[in-house]
Amino acid sequence: MKLLVGALESPSPACLPLEIVERKGLGHPDTICDALAENLSRALSRFYLERFGAILHHNVDKALLCGGAARPAFGGGEITEPIDIYLAGRATASFEGVTIPVDEIAVEQSRRWLRENLRHLDPARQVRIHPRIRPTSPDLAALFLRQRGAAAPLANDTSLGVGFAPLDALESAVLAVERKLNSPEVKAARPEIGEDVKVMGVRSGRDLTLTVACALVGRHVSDIDDYRRKKARIRDLAAAAAGAGAEVEVNSADGDGADSIYLTVTGLSAEAGDDGQVGRGNRVNGLITPYRPMSLEAAAGKNPVTHVGKLYNLLANRIARALVAEVNGVQEAYCYLVSRIGQPITEPQLIDLKLRLDDPAALASLRPCIEGLARRELAGLTLLWRELLQAPQQVW
């Protein structure tokens, strides 16, 4: 394993003249796909553990949402064509003579997640779920089973993971706005706010502008004037969450008439206006950050034991956060991890740590501490699957 520690020489995005950050919220079609894929992986993992005492091979990291059709209206509206969701991937469907009901688990758990997280969607009537999960390939199944005799699980793929810390002001504001608008307390007080909330943040110099797309639910909006009043309240909530000085615009595509506003039946653009796919949205830290290093790996739905496409992205963020929190003088940290298929997950090909220090000359003296922290986090990687099942970490 090659472990490199060096200075972070590129400027922080917060110091650049311009910065852009995005978050696709809970009800965005891409986020729904991520959530359903990850939910299915957790459900399969629990089933395998209960029946066989171990998580078996699976990667259910492909999902496609095809939007439906709807006629929104003040005071109500109707869905005229259901949403179609296709779940694909590979999973162990038979083990030790036992057939695993993969398709039934996929449909049941998906409907459960939709019911529990999207308040105005009826998953039984308004969604069609199509499981297209095939048996895992024999070579990957054999590789997965070889972990039983290994000191650490063997990497399921040659992949990379990246992470950084801390979040800067714009990143924190974008994340805070979506989480506020989709928080239980806001939903209870403002039921007209749908779950499909997307936030695009732009900082130009010191000026921070947030463009918020927020679906409003027709049954909780009486007319066009009520829509405008409620949209203004959403803007106030978003501005308060973003912090002082932020300029916030909500549903900027709205026209003057009732036929050109962001009104929905379910609080989701997926009912008629948009489609979704796993991996097109947020990275594991919940954000889309083009001014930072990012992996295009879709973490959601990958197995939590051996798939480094999930594990290394989570670990890279964990290492970066620990470096900033625990090593005196570290202002900012980037972490890059590269795996090699078939090798222990605790022995990556490469760990590249880039740090910005209060005193750049202190790098040599801090190196042993930095390397020790990275090795400590790596050693804990073999237990991360338990955290993912017991207290699920968001990967979107």
N, C-alpha and C positions, 0 to 999 in steps of 0.2 A: 504494500500500500504506500502510495506517495502522498505525503501530507505537506502542503505548501502554505506558508504564512507570509503575506506580503502587505505592502501599504496600498490602501485604496486611493488611487491617484486621480481618478475621474471626479469631477465636482458632484456634490450632492444635488439631486434634482431640486431641492428646496432653494438652492443658490443660483439656479439657472434663471434666465429671463422668463421662460415659459415652462409650464408643466401641465400635464393632462392625466387625469385619473378617472376610472369608471367603476361602478358597481351595478351588476344586474341583480335585482332583489329577489326575494323569496318566490314570487309568482311569475317571474319572467320565464318564458318558455325554455330557454337554455338552462336556467337554474332548476326548473322542474325536472328536466331530464337528468341533470347531475344528481339531484336529490333522490330520484327514483332508482337510479343505478346504484348509488351508495346504500340506499335503504335495502335493496335486494341483496347486495353483498353481505350486509349485516344479518339479514334474515337467513340466508343460506349458511353463513358461518355458525349461527346459533343452532340451526337444525343439525348440521354436521357434528358440532360439539356434543349436543345432547344424545345423538344416536350412536356416534362412533368414537367419541372422546377426543376428536381432533378435527380441525378445519381441513376440509378436502379442497383439492384444486378447483378454482373457478376464477373467471374474469368476465364479469357482466358489465363491462364499461362502454357499451354501445347502446344508445337510445335515441329515438327520433320522435318528435312530437309534430304531428300534422294538425294544424289548427282547424277548428270547425267553422260554423256559420251561426250568426246570431242577429236578432233584431232588438237592440237595446231601446229602452224607452224610459221616460220619467215615470217613476213609480213602479217600474217592473221591467218588462221585456221578456224575450224568450230565446232559447237556444233552438235553432232550426236544423243543425247538423252537428253531431257529436264530435268531440276531439278524438283523434286517433293517436295512440301512443304505442310505438314498437320498441320492445325490449330485446336486445340481442347480445350475444356473447357466448362464452363457453362455461360449462359447469359439469361437475361429476354427477352423473344421473343414476349411476348404479355402483354399489360398493358392497363387497362381502355378501353378495346375493340379495341385497336390499335395493329396491327401486326407490329413488328419491323423487318426490313429486315437484320437480323444478318449476314447471309451468304453473301449477296451482299456487305454489309459494309466490311466484312472480306476480300473478294477478291479485291474489288476496292482499299481499303486503303493499302493492302499489295503490290499490283502492283505499287501504287503511291510511297510508301517508296522505293521499289527496284529501280524504275526509277530515283528517286531523289538522291539516295545515292551510287548506283553502276553503274558507268559511262558506262561500256562496256557490261552490261547485258541488253538484251531485254526481259522484263518480260512478254510481250505478246506472244512471240514465244519460248522463252528458259526456261520458268518456268510454271509448272502446279501447281495451288493452290487448295487444297482440304479442304474446311471448314468442320469440324466435331464438331460443337458447339451445344450442347444440351441445352434444357431448364433447368434453375436453379432448385434445389430441393425446394419443398414447405417450409420445415422448415427453410432453410437459407434465402429464400425470405421473410418469415414472420419475422425472426430476423432482416433482413435488414430494413424492413419497420417500425419496432418498434423504430428505431432511431429517427423518426419524433417527437416522444413525449419525447425524452430523452435530457438531457442537453448536452450530448456528444454522438457521434456515439458509437454503441456497437460492441465490437470486434467480427470479423467474424471467429476467429480461436484462439486456444491456441497455441501460437508460441513464438519464441524468435528472438531478433535482437541484433546485436553486432556492435560496431564501435570503431575506435581508431584514435588518432591524436597525433602528426603530422606524415606525411609520412617521412620516413628516406631517405637517399641519394640513395639507390638502388631502392626503390619504386618510388621515383621521377624520376629517370633516365629511368626506364622501361616505365613509363607512358609517359614521354616526347618524347621518341623515336617513339612510335607508333603514337602519336598525330602529331608529325612532319611529318612523312612519309605519313600520311593520311590528312594532312592539305590542304586546297584549293590552297595555293600558290605553294606548292610542286607539287601537281597534275597538276597545270597549266604549270609549268616549266618542269616537268618530267612525261609526260602522260604514259610512259611505266610502272610506278609503280602501281600495282593493289591495290585494297582495302584490300585484304587478307594479312594482316601483323600480324605476331605473334612474340612477344619478350619474351625470357627467360633470366632472369638476375641471375647471380651467383656472390656472393662476397665471396672470400676466403681471410681472413685477410683483407688487404687493396686493394687487387686486384679485380677489377670489370670486369666481362666478360659478354657480351651480345651476345646471339645467335638469329639472326633475320631471320625468314622465310618470304620472300617477293615474292609474285607472280608477274612475269613480263608479260606484255601484248604483244602477238606476233606481232600484227599489227604495233607496235612501235619499233620493234627490227629487224634489217635487216639480221643479221647472228650471228654465234657463237662469233666472235670477238666483235661485237657490244654488244652482251649480256654481255660479260665479262667487257667491258668498263662501261656499265650502272650499272652493279652490283657493281663495284668499287665506282661509284658515290653514290649509295645507302649506301654503307658502310661509306663513308665520311659524308653523311648527318646524319646517325645514330650516328656516333661517336661525331659529333659536338653537337647534341641534348643531348647526354648522359653526356657530360662534360669531362673535362681533365682527362686523365689517363685511360679511359675505353677502353678495348679491344673489338672489334666488329667483328663478323663473320657473313656473309650473305649467306644464302642458302648453308649451309655446306654439304648437301647431293649431291650437283652437281658433276657429273662425267666429263669426258673429252670430251664427244661427245654431239652432238645436241639432242640426244634422252634421255639424262639423266640430264636435267636441269629443273629448275622450270619455264617453259614457259607455258602460258595459253592463251586461247582465250578471256576470260572475266576478268582476274585479280583475279579469285576466284578458290580456290581448290574445291569448291562445284560443279564446272562444271564436275568434273571427279574423284577427288582424295579423297574426304572427305565428311562426313555427319555431321549433327548437331542436337542439342537438347537444349531446354530451360533449364537453370540452371546449365549447365556444364562448364560455362565460368566464366567471371569476377563477382565479388561481386559488391555491389552498388557503391563502391568507384573506380570502374574501374580496379581492380587488383585481382589477385589470390595470397594470401599471407599465405603460410602454416606455417610460423613462428609467425603468429599473430592469435588472436581468429577470427574465421570465422563461419558464419551460412551457412548451406547448403540450406537454403530457397531460392527459385527462386522468386525474387521480381517482375520481369517483367511480365506484364499481369494481376496482381492482382488488384482488384478495389482499387481506391485511397481514399476511404472514410472510410472503416471499416476493410480492410484486414491488420492486423498487420504484416503479413509476408513481406509486402512492407513497411508499415509505420514505424515499429519499427527499421528496418535496416537503413532507411534514418534518423530517429530521433536519433538513437544511434551514428551515425557518426556526426550528427549536434551537439549533446551535447558534444561529445569528442572535436570537433574543437573549440567550444565556451569556454570550460574549459581552453584549452591551450591559446586561444587568449585573454580571458578576466580576468582570475584569475592570479594575479601576483605570480610567483614562481612555477607554474605548468609546468613541462617540457614535460610530456607525460600523456595521459589519455586513459583509456579503459572504455567503457560503455556497460553493458549487461542489456537487458530489457526482461521481460517475461510477456506475456498477459494471460488472462483467457477468453475463449469464453463467450459472453453474457454480459461481464462487460464493462463499459465505456473505450474507448481507452486511455483516460487521466488518468486512474487509473490502471496501470499495477500491477500484483502480486508483482513484484520485480524490483527494479532498483539497480544495483550493479555498483558502480563507483570505479575504481582503478586508483590511481594517483601517479606519480613520481614527487616529489617536490625538489626544490633547497635545502630546509631545511625540512627534514622529521619531525622535531619536530613542524612544523607550521601547521600540519594537523588539530589539534583541533581548532585552531583559524580561519582557513579557512573554516571549515565545514559549518557554516551558509551561507556563500557566495556560496559555491559549491552546497548545497542543494537548495538554492533559484534559482540558474541558471537552475538546472535540472527541477524544477517545472515550471519555466517560459517557457522553451522549450516544456514541456508537454502540457501546456495550449494552446500553439499555434498549437498543432497537429490537432485540428479540422479544421484549415484553410489550411492545407498542400495540400489538394486536389486541391485548387484553384491555388496554385503555380505550381503544376504538370501539369495542363491544360493550364495555361496562359504562363508560361515560362518553358517548360518541362525540368525536371532534368533527367540527365542520370542515369539509374539504372543498367547499364552494362559497 
